[in-house]
Amino acid sequence: MEQLIETTHSGECIGPTERMDCHIEEGILHRAFSIILIDELGRICLQRRSAKKMLWPLAWSNSCCSHPHWGEHAQDAVARRIPEELGCHANNLQELFTFSYEASYSDIGRERELCGVWIGRVRADALAPNPDEIAAVAFLEASDVTRALSTAPALFTPWFSIQWPVVLSHLIGMDIVNREAATKSSLSVTQLTNIAQAIPDCNNSLVS
């Protein structure tokens, strides 16, 4: 069985806990990570989660996400998970911030995570996504990500919706994304509508 790390909201380790126990009924607060990868053109890599996922199948989300295993350092877990999901390696990985959230997916399961958010660099042509994990990938300008989230938030995972405004602020502050360009979306309303029609409603709701 896969053992994750039960934690407090302040990041104090409680002990090992089974992965499934973390995601059913009321769930258990556990450590996790989300990774935002940026390609050589400054575009944001998004993934559409596999239909095989128990929680939020076929929802769009950040480039890669998972959990450190019991006894595993976060940096090692991040380096492990990128090739497992995306079939490639990333450069210049760094952690930006940590946040906690709770979200329920219908009556199927629940997320309760203390989530570290990481960024890194990747070549778009290096990706070889694992179909057991990922249904599709897309590279979007930061402004297009913002517009898609505001236009059709139900098509995205809750953790990505929560973290994106803070990530974008960091990217602008680090001069990875231009402040003016971050507000100019190249996606038309028609294109956004077509995206929305192509992705099933994930029926997710945030829980405070």
C-alpha positions in Angstrom: 0.0 0.0 0.0 1.1 3.5 -0.8 1.8 5.5 2.4 1.5 9.3 2.4 2.5 11.8 5.1 -0.3 13.0 7.5 0.4 16.5 8.6 -0.9 19.5 10.5 -1.9 22.8 8.8 1.4 24.2 10.0 3.4 21.4 8.4 4.2 19.3 11.4 4.5 15.6 10.5 2.0 13.3 12.3 3.0 10.0 10.7 2.3 7.7 7.7 -1.2 7.2 6.4 -2.7 5.1 3.6 -3.3 6.9 0.4 -6.9 5.7 0.0 -7.8 6.8 3.6 -6.7 10.3 2.7 -9.2 10.6 -0.1 -12.4 8.9 1.2 -15.1 10.0 3.7 -13.8 13.1 5.6 -10.3 12.6 4.3 -7.0 13.1 6.1 -4.8 16.2 5.8 -1.7 15.1 4.0 1.3 16.6 2.2 1.1 17.1 -1.6 2.7 19.1 -4.3 1.7 20.9 -7.5 4.1 21.7 -10.3 3.7 24.4 -13.0 6.1 23.9 -15.9 6.9 26.6 -18.4 8.2 26.0 -21.9 10.9 27.8 -23.9 8.2 30.2 -25.2 7.0 31.1 -21.7 3.8 29.2 -22.1 2.2 27.3 -19.2 1.9 23.5 -19.4 -1.5 22.2 -18.4 -2.6 18.7 -18.3 -6.1 17.1 -18.6 -6.4 14.4 -16.0 -6.9 10.8 -17.2 -10.5 9.4 -17.2 -9.1 6.7 -14.9 -8.7 9.1 -12.0 -11.0 8.6 -9.0 -11.2 12.3 -8.3 -11.8 15.0 -10.9 -11.3 12.7 -14.0 -10.9 14.7 -17.3 -10.5 18.0 -15.5 -7.8 20.4 -16.6 -5.1 21.2 -14.0 -1.5 22.2 -13.4 1.4 20.4 -15.2 1.9 17.6 -12.7 0.8 16.9 -9.1 1.1 14.2 -6.5 2.3 13.4 -3.0 5.6 12.7 -1.3 5.7 9.2 0.1 6.4 8.5 3.8 10.1 9.1 4.3 10.5 10.9 1.0 11.7 14.6 0.7 9.5 16.9 -1.3 12.2 17.7 -3.8 12.9 14.0 -4.5 9.2 13.4 -4.9 8.9 16.3 -7.4 11.8 15.0 -9.4 10.3 11.5 -9.4 6.8 12.4 -10.4 7.5 14.5 -13.4 8.9 11.7 -15.5 6.2 9.3 -14.2 3.4 11.6 -15.5 5.0 13.5 -18.3 7.8 11.2 -19.5 10.5 14.0 -19.3 12.7 15.9 -16.9 12.4 19.5 -15.9 15.0 22.1 -15.1 15.3 25.0 -12.5 12.7 23.5 -10.2 11.9 25.6 -7.2 9.2 25.8 -4.6 7.2 29.1 -4.5 4.8 28.7 -1.6 2.6 26.3 0.3 -1.2 26.4 0.9 -3.9 24.2 2.3 -7.3 23.5 1.0 -10.2 21.0 1.2 -12.5 20.0 -1.7 -15.1 17.3 -2.3 -15.7 15.5 -5.6 -19.4 14.7 -5.6 -19.9 11.8 -3.1 -16.9 9.9 -4.3 -14.1 11.3 -2.4 -12.3 14.3 -1.0 -9.0 16.2 -1.0 -7.4 17.6 2.2 -3.9 18.7 1.3 -1.1 20.9 2.5 0.3 21.6 -1.0 3.6 22.9 -2.0 3.6 24.7 -5.3 6.7 24.4 -7.5 7.7 25.8 -10.9 10.2 24.6 -13.4 11.2 24.7 -17.1 10.6 22.1 -19.7 10.9 21.8 -23.5 7.5 21.4 -25.1 8.7 18.7 -27.5 10.2 16.6 -24.6 6.9 15.6 -23.2 5.7 12.0 -23.5 2.6 11.9 -21.3 1.7 8.6 -19.5 -1.9 7.8 -20.7 -2.7 6.2 -17.4 -2.2 9.6 -15.7 -2.9 12.2 -18.4 -5.5 12.4 -21.2 -4.0 15.5 -22.9 -1.6 18.3 -22.5 -1.8 21.9 -23.6 0.6 24.9 -23.6 -1.2 28.2 -23.0 -0.2 31.8 -22.5 -0.6 32.9 -18.9 -3.4 35.3 -19.9 -5.3 32.5 -21.6 -5.0 30.3 -18.5 -6.5 33.2 -16.4 -9.3 33.7 -18.9 -10.2 30.0 -19.1 -10.3 29.8 -15.3 -12.6 32.8 -15.1 -14.8 31.6 -18.0 -15.2 27.9 -17.1 -13.9 27.3 -13.6 -15.8 24.0 -13.3 -13.5 22.5 -16.0 -10.5 22.8 -13.7 -9.4 21.1 -10.5 -10.0 23.2 -7.4 -6.4 23.2 -6.3 -5.3 24.7 -9.6 -8.0 27.4 -9.4 -6.9 28.3 -5.9 -3.2 28.4 -6.6 -3.1 30.1 -10.0 -3.6 33.8 -9.0 -0.7 33.4 -6.5 1.5 31.6 -9.1 0.8 34.3 -11.7 1.8 37.0 -9.2 5.1 35.1 -8.6 5.8 34.7 -12.3 5.3 38.4 -12.9 7.5 39.3 -10.0 10.2 37.0 -11.3 9.9 38.5 -14.8 8.9 35.1 -16.3 5.6 36.6 -17.4 5.2 40.2 -18.6 2.7 42.1 -16.4 1.0 43.7 -19.4 0.9 40.5 -21.5 -0.6 38.6 -18.5 -3.8 40.5 -19.0 -4.2 40.1 -22.8 -5.8 36.8 -23.7 -5.4 35.5 -27.3 -8.3 33.1 -26.9 -11.6 34.2 -28.4 -14.9 33.7 -26.6 -15.8 31.1 -29.3 -12.6 29.2 -28.6 -13.3 29.1 -24.9 -16.8 27.9 -25.5 -15.5 25.1 -27.7 -13.1 24.1 -24.9 -15.9 24.1 -22.5 -18.0 21.9 -24.7 -15.2 19.4 -25.1 -14.7 18.8 -21.4 -17.4 17.2 -19.2 -18.6 19.2 -16.2 -16.5 17.9 -13.2 -19.2 18.8 -10.7 -16.6 19.9 -8.1 -17.3 22.2 -5.2 -15.0 23.9 -2.8 -15.4 23.2 0.9 -14.3 25.8 3.4 
